[in-house]
Amino acid sequence: MELNDLERQRLEKLERLQEKGFPPYPARVERTHTTAQAIAAFEAGGDGTDVTVTGRLRSIRIMGKASFAHVEDESGHIQLFLRLNDLGEDAYAAFKQDFDLGDFVEAKGTLMQTRAGEISVHVGRLRMLAKALTPLPWGKEQEVDGEVVRYSAMSDVEERYRQRYADLAVQPEVREIFRTRARIITALRRFLDEHGFLEVETPVLQPVYGGAAAHPFTTHHNQLDQDLYLRISFELYLKRLLVGGYERVYEIGKDFRNEGVSFKHNPEFTQVEFYAAYLDYYDVMDLTEAMISSVAQQVLGSTTITYQGHAIDLRPPWRRVSLRDAIKEMSGIDYVDYPTADGLIGALRGIGRQPEPGASWGKLIDNSLLGSIVEPTLIQPTIVYDYPRDISPLAKSKPGDPMHVERFEFFIGGMEMGNAFTELNDPLDQEQRFLEMGRLYQADDEEAHPMDEDYLRAMKYGMPPNGGFGMGVDRLVMLLTDQATIREVLLYPPLKQREV
């Protein structure tokens, strides 16, 4: 890779450090305090305490025989006070000539406070830990609430995603998003563990994909000489465990759907799913409200959040409305009056909508009515329940209503957040549903739920009545960190490879 002028200058500095006997990448590191611990030690009466701090140089100010710098680690930053008389001529000259912003250093000295009142390390020894050969894209410094903050000079959003390491290095607020993400996942686990669920792991590579309507990624297993699919859902494997005697199970992990991207969709995403014996979708509604509000309280300290300018209250109880009523309220269409796809297409065109050609009746309801018209209006937490049977092959039928099943989705901030059912546990009905799905979709439509003979075999051993739940964790992170696009909450979002 060709070096630019700044990189060549830094390479020359690295070579000078080596010639002077200052290793630019030593094998051993000393650290007694993080920068935050050093500041806390001083504030606890530790003036003069010996410390060794490490981190990345984020500012350098040369002032003749004395200089100042700031070193930053994950906990924060602290000022370094460096003098020629303390470091010696060779080390001080090396600092002035060959140290740059972005270098990792080790500073050993004593805690002090400058005349300006800033807690600092009076440095007696300074070592290079890692010479940065490429300058970080730091922008101009600005003072925010008394704190000098450097902002990123990466104005190209795609470049931020391609070089996430540089993005994280110069933007502490981006690092905080992913700390929050980790706390959200921890809080989800804590809630489910405390409610008697067992965390399990199910196969990522599956011989039959299922549990959702989605296009799978396909791969080939050389040893077995068979095609396998990256899972699109955990559902069918988790429900097999209910047959095996576990009553409450969950998994948090990656799913993969070979589909397009949007502000709320990514082909690789993190999902949480749980299944609980002897619960129905009303019980799961209650659990959902409790879990989401609990996670917000644990992570943010409040159940009131702001998302894209909207104040949202996550406290239970949430609004609950049937899908039929929600659509009728927002569109004026009662889809029950249009029991065929052609009839519903006519009704949609009557209100100025252009539905997807060839879509089934259920898909028209899900995409053209719910997704396009209703979903964007559901800002406050809302549970929408009772969905068409033909787009819900794994849900139990609603008693006395052959058109609908006991399924709900919940929406917050104008986004669908999760999906849940009273799960179907009748193997004969399940087999019939698989066959119906095969007839409803075209033969080459991979969104048709495939027949899973082994899952049917498991059901025939007896599956307890149960309620199930699935939620995209990435969308929950978007919500709780106030991010408008899913790529901001993925460390490494997929991008088309550039031609070299």
SULZIGI-V509624 format. One record per pair of residues at least 4 apart in sequence whose C-alpha atoms are under 6 Angstrom apart, sorted by sequence separation. I is the first residue (numbers start at 1). J is the second residue. D is the distance in Angstrom with one decimal. If there is no record, write none. Layout:
BEGIN
i=I j=J d=D
i=I j=J d=D
END
This chain:
BEGIN
i=3 j=7 d=5.7
i=18 j=22 d=5.4
i=33 j=37 d=5.4
i=37 j=41 d=6.0
i=42 j=46 d=4.1
i=63 j=67 d=5.0
i=72 j=76 d=5.7
i=84 j=88 d=5.5
i=87 j=91 d=5.8
i=88 j=92 d=6.0
i=89 j=93 d=5.9
i=94 j=98 d=5.3
i=95 j=99 d=5.0
i=113 j=117 d=5.6
i=114 j=118 d=5.4
i=143 j=147 d=5.3
i=159 j=163 d=6.0
i=160 j=164 d=5.5
i=164 j=168 d=6.0
i=189 j=193 d=5.9
i=193 j=197 d=5.1
i=221 j=225 d=5.5
i=242 j=246 d=5.0
i=261 j=265 d=5.0
i=279 j=283 d=5.7
i=284 j=288 d=5.9
i=287 j=291 d=5.9
i=290 j=294 d=5.9
i=295 j=299 d=6.0
i=296 j=300 d=5.5
i=297 j=301 d=4.4
i=306 j=310 d=5.4
i=325 j=329 d=6.0
i=327 j=331 d=5.7
i=328 j=332 d=4.6
i=349 j=353 d=4.8
i=359 j=363 d=5.8
i=363 j=367 d=5.7
i=364 j=368 d=5.1
i=365 j=369 d=5.0
i=366 j=370 d=5.1
i=367 j=371 d=4.6
i=368 j=372 d=5.3
i=369 j=373 d=5.3
i=370 j=374 d=4.8
i=371 j=375 d=5.2
i=411 j=415 d=5.3
i=459 j=463 d=5.4
i=477 j=481 d=5.9
i=478 j=482 d=5.7
i=17 j=22 d=5.0
i=18 j=23 d=5.6
i=33 j=38 d=5.6
i=41 j=46 d=5.2
i=42 j=47 d=5.4
i=62 j=67 d=4.5
i=72 j=77 d=4.1
i=87 j=92 d=5.7
i=113 j=118 d=5.4
i=143 j=148 d=4.3
i=192 j=197 d=5.4
i=221 j=226 d=5.5
i=241 j=246 d=5.8
i=242 j=247 d=5.7
i=261 j=266 d=5.1
i=297 j=302 d=4.5
i=306 j=311 d=4.6
i=328 j=333 d=4.9
i=338 j=343 d=5.2
i=348 j=353 d=5.2
i=349 j=354 d=5.9
i=366 j=371 d=6.0
i=370 j=375 d=5.8
i=411 j=416 d=4.4
i=478 j=483 d=4.8
i=61 j=67 d=5.7
i=71 j=77 d=5.4
i=113 j=119 d=4.5
i=142 j=148 d=5.5
i=143 j=149 d=6.0
i=168 j=174 d=6.0
i=220 j=226 d=5.8
i=297 j=303 d=5.4
i=305 j=311 d=5.9
i=306 j=312 d=5.9
i=328 j=334 d=5.2
i=338 j=344 d=5.2
i=398 j=404 d=5.7
i=410 j=416 d=6.0
i=411 j=417 d=5.4
i=487 j=493 d=5.7
i=61 j=68 d=5.1
i=71 j=78 d=5.7
i=112 j=119 d=5.9
i=113 j=120 d=5.7
i=142 j=149 d=5.3
i=160 j=167 d=5.5
i=168 j=175 d=5.6
i=220 j=227 d=4.3
i=296 j=303 d=5.5
i=305 j=312 d=5.3
i=398 j=405 d=4.7
i=410 j=417 d=5.7
i=441 j=448 d=5.8
i=61 j=69 d=6.0
i=70 j=78 d=5.6
i=84 j=92 d=5.5
i=112 j=120 d=5.4
i=141 j=149 d=5.4
i=219 j=227 d=5.7
i=220 j=228 d=5.8
i=259 j=267 d=5.9
i=304 j=312 d=5.7
i=397 j=405 d=4.1
i=398 j=406 d=5.4
i=410 j=418 d=5.6
i=60 j=69 d=4.3
i=70 j=79 d=4.4
i=111 j=120 d=5.8
i=141 j=150 d=4.3
i=219 j=228 d=5.4
i=258 j=267 d=5.7
i=304 j=313 d=4.6
i=396 j=405 d=5.6
i=409 j=418 d=5.5
i=59 j=69 d=5.2
i=69 j=79 d=5.7
i=70 j=80 d=5.7
i=111 j=121 d=4.7
i=140 j=150 d=5.8
i=218 j=228 d=5.9
i=257 j=267 d=4.9
i=293 j=303 d=5.7
i=395 j=405 d=6.0
i=396 j=406 d=5.8
i=409 j=419 d=4.4
i=59 j=70 d=5.1
i=69 j=80 d=5.0
i=110 j=121 d=5.5
i=139 j=150 d=6.0
i=218 j=229 d=4.6
i=256 j=267 d=5.5
i=303 j=314 d=5.2
i=408 j=419 d=5.9
i=437 j=448 d=5.9
i=58 j=70 d=5.6
i=68 j=80 d=5.6
i=109 j=121 d=5.8
i=110 j=122 d=5.2
i=139 j=151 d=5.0
i=217 j=229 d=5.7
i=256 j=268 d=4.6
i=303 j=315 d=6.0
i=408 j=420 d=5.4
i=57 j=70 d=5.8
i=58 j=71 d=5.9
i=68 j=81 d=4.9
i=109 j=122 d=5.2
i=139 j=152 d=4.9
i=217 j=230 d=5.5
i=255 j=268 d=5.9
i=355 j=368 d=6.0
i=407 j=420 d=5.7
i=57 j=71 d=4.5
i=109 j=123 d=4.3
i=138 j=152 d=4.8
i=139 j=153 d=4.3
i=255 j=269 d=5.5
i=389 j=403 d=5.8
i=407 j=421 d=4.3
i=56 j=71 d=5.3
i=67 j=82 d=5.2
i=108 j=123 d=5.6
i=109 j=124 d=4.9
i=137 j=152 d=5.9
i=138 j=153 d=5.3
i=254 j=269 d=5.5
i=388 j=403 d=5.9
i=389 j=404 d=5.0
i=406 j=421 d=5.7
i=55 j=71 d=5.5
i=56 j=72 d=5.1
i=66 j=82 d=5.6
i=108 j=124 d=5.8
i=137 j=153 d=5.1
i=254 j=270 d=4.5
i=388 j=404 d=4.5
i=389 j=405 d=5.4
i=406 j=422 d=5.5
i=55 j=72 d=5.0
i=66 j=83 d=4.3
i=108 j=125 d=5.2
i=253 j=270 d=5.3
i=387 j=404 d=5.3
i=434 j=451 d=5.7
i=55 j=73 d=4.7
i=65 j=83 d=5.8
i=107 j=125 d=5.9
i=152 j=170 d=5.7
i=253 j=271 d=5.6
i=386 j=404 d=5.8
i=387 j=405 d=5.6
i=32 j=51 d=5.9
i=34 j=53 d=5.9
i=65 j=84 d=5.2
i=107 j=126 d=4.7
i=252 j=271 d=5.7
i=341 j=360 d=5.8
i=386 j=405 d=5.6
i=32 j=52 d=5.1
i=33 j=53 d=5.6
i=106 j=126 d=5.7
i=252 j=272 d=4.4
i=341 j=361 d=4.3
i=386 j=406 d=5.3
i=387 j=407 d=5.8
i=31 j=52 d=5.0
i=106 j=127 d=5.1
i=207 j=228 d=4.9
i=251 j=272 d=5.7
i=293 j=314 d=5.4
i=386 j=407 d=5.2
i=31 j=53 d=5.4
i=105 j=127 d=5.6
i=206 j=228 d=5.5
i=209 j=231 d=5.9
i=211 j=233 d=5.3
i=233 j=255 d=5.9
i=251 j=273 d=5.6
i=293 j=315 d=5.8
i=385 j=407 d=5.7
i=105 j=128 d=4.6
i=205 j=228 d=5.9
i=206 j=229 d=5.2
i=232 j=255 d=5.1
i=250 j=273 d=5.5
i=385 j=408 d=4.0
i=105 j=129 d=4.9
i=205 j=229 d=5.5
i=211 j=235 d=5.2
i=231 j=255 d=5.7
i=232 j=256 d=5.1
i=250 j=274 d=4.1
i=384 j=408 d=5.4
i=104 j=129 d=5.2
i=205 j=230 d=4.9
i=211 j=236 d=5.9
i=231 j=256 d=6.0
i=232 j=257 d=5.7
i=249 j=274 d=5.6
i=384 j=409 d=5.5
i=104 j=130 d=5.0
i=204 j=230 d=5.6
i=249 j=275 d=5.6
i=362 j=388 d=6.0
i=383 j=409 d=5.9
i=395 j=421 d=5.5
i=396 j=422 d=5.6
i=103 j=130 d=5.9
i=204 j=231 d=5.3
i=248 j=275 d=5.8
i=289 j=316 d=5.7
i=383 j=410 d=4.4
i=395 j=422 d=5.8
i=396 j=423 d=5.4
i=103 j=131 d=5.0
i=248 j=276 d=4.4
i=362 j=390 d=5.8
i=382 j=410 d=5.6
i=395 j=423 d=4.7
i=396 j=424 d=4.3
i=103 j=132 d=5.0
i=247 j=276 d=5.7
i=362 j=391 d=5.6
i=382 j=411 d=5.3
i=395 j=424 d=4.8
i=427 j=456 d=5.8
i=102 j=132 d=5.9
i=247 j=277 d=5.0
i=381 j=411 d=5.7
i=394 j=424 d=5.5
i=381 j=412 d=4.7
i=138 j=170 d=6.0
i=380 j=412 d=5.5
i=427 j=459 d=5.4
i=379 j=412 d=5.1
i=427 j=460 d=5.8
i=379 j=413 d=4.0
i=379 j=414 d=4.8
i=378 j=414 d=4.8
i=87 j=124 d=5.7
i=377 j=414 d=5.7
i=86 j=124 d=5.4
i=87 j=125 d=5.9
i=376 j=414 d=4.2
i=425 j=463 d=5.7
i=36 j=75 d=5.6
i=375 j=414 d=5.5
i=36 j=76 d=5.9
i=80 j=120 d=5.5
i=81 j=121 d=5.9
i=393 j=433 d=5.6
i=35 j=76 d=6.0
i=79 j=120 d=4.6
i=80 j=121 d=4.9
i=81 j=122 d=4.9
i=82 j=123 d=5.4
i=216 j=257 d=5.2
i=217 j=258 d=5.5
i=35 j=77 d=5.5
i=81 j=123 d=5.9
i=215 j=257 d=5.6
i=216 j=258 d=5.3
i=35 j=78 d=5.7
i=58 j=101 d=5.4
i=215 j=258 d=5.2
i=423 j=466 d=5.6
i=57 j=101 d=5.1
i=423 j=467 d=5.4
i=57 j=102 d=5.1
i=422 j=467 d=4.6
i=56 j=102 d=5.4
i=57 j=103 d=5.5
i=421 j=467 d=5.8
i=56 j=103 d=5.4
i=421 j=468 d=5.4
i=56 j=104 d=4.2
i=420 j=468 d=5.4
i=55 j=104 d=5.2
i=420 j=469 d=4.2
i=55 j=105 d=5.7
i=199 j=249 d=5.8
i=419 j=469 d=5.9
i=54 j=105 d=5.6
i=197 j=248 d=4.6
i=198 j=249 d=4.7
i=199 j=250 d=5.0
i=200 j=251 d=5.6
i=419 j=470 d=5.3
i=54 j=106 d=4.4
i=197 j=249 d=5.0
i=199 j=251 d=5.6
i=418 j=470 d=5.5
i=53 j=106 d=5.8
i=418 j=471 d=4.1
i=53 j=107 d=5.4
i=417 j=471 d=5.9
i=52 j=107 d=5.5
i=52 j=108 d=4.2
i=51 j=108 d=5.9
i=51 j=109 d=5.7
i=50 j=109 d=5.7
i=51 j=110 d=5.9
i=50 j=110 d=4.5
i=49 j=110 d=5.2
i=323 j=384 d=5.4
i=48 j=110 d=5.1
i=49 j=111 d=5.4
i=320 j=382 d=5.8
i=322 j=384 d=5.3
i=323 j=385 d=5.5
i=48 j=111 d=4.9
i=318 j=381 d=5.7
i=319 j=382 d=4.8
i=320 j=383 d=4.6
i=321 j=384 d=5.1
i=322 j=385 d=4.7
i=47 j=111 d=5.4
i=318 j=382 d=5.8
i=320 j=384 d=6.0
i=322 j=386 d=5.9
i=47 j=112 d=5.5
i=312 j=380 d=5.7
i=13 j=98 d=5.0
i=26 j=129 d=6.0
i=24 j=128 d=5.5
i=25 j=129 d=5.2
i=25 j=130 d=4.9
i=24 j=130 d=5.6
i=24 j=131 d=5.7
i=187 j=295 d=5.4
i=10 j=133 d=5.4
i=7 j=133 d=5.5
i=7 j=134 d=5.4
i=281 j=421 d=5.3
i=281 j=422 d=4.7
i=280 j=422 d=4.7
i=307 j=482 d=4.9
i=281 j=467 d=5.7
i=277 j=464 d=5.9
i=278 j=465 d=5.1
i=279 j=466 d=5.0
i=280 j=467 d=4.7
i=277 j=465 d=5.7
i=278 j=466 d=4.9
i=279 j=467 d=4.9
i=277 j=466 d=4.1
i=276 j=466 d=5.3
i=276 j=467 d=5.4
i=275 j=467 d=5.7
i=275 j=468 d=4.3
i=274 j=468 d=5.7
i=274 j=469 d=5.3
i=273 j=469 d=5.4
i=273 j=470 d=4.3
i=272 j=470 d=5.7
i=272 j=471 d=5.4
i=271 j=471 d=5.6
i=271 j=472 d=4.5
i=270 j=472 d=6.0
i=271 j=473 d=5.2
i=270 j=473 d=5.4
i=243 j=463 d=4.9
i=263 j=485 d=4.4
i=264 j=486 d=5.2
i=263 j=486 d=5.5
i=215 j=446 d=5.3
i=215 j=447 d=5.6
i=214 j=447 d=4.6
i=213 j=447 d=4.6
i=181 j=477 d=5.8
END
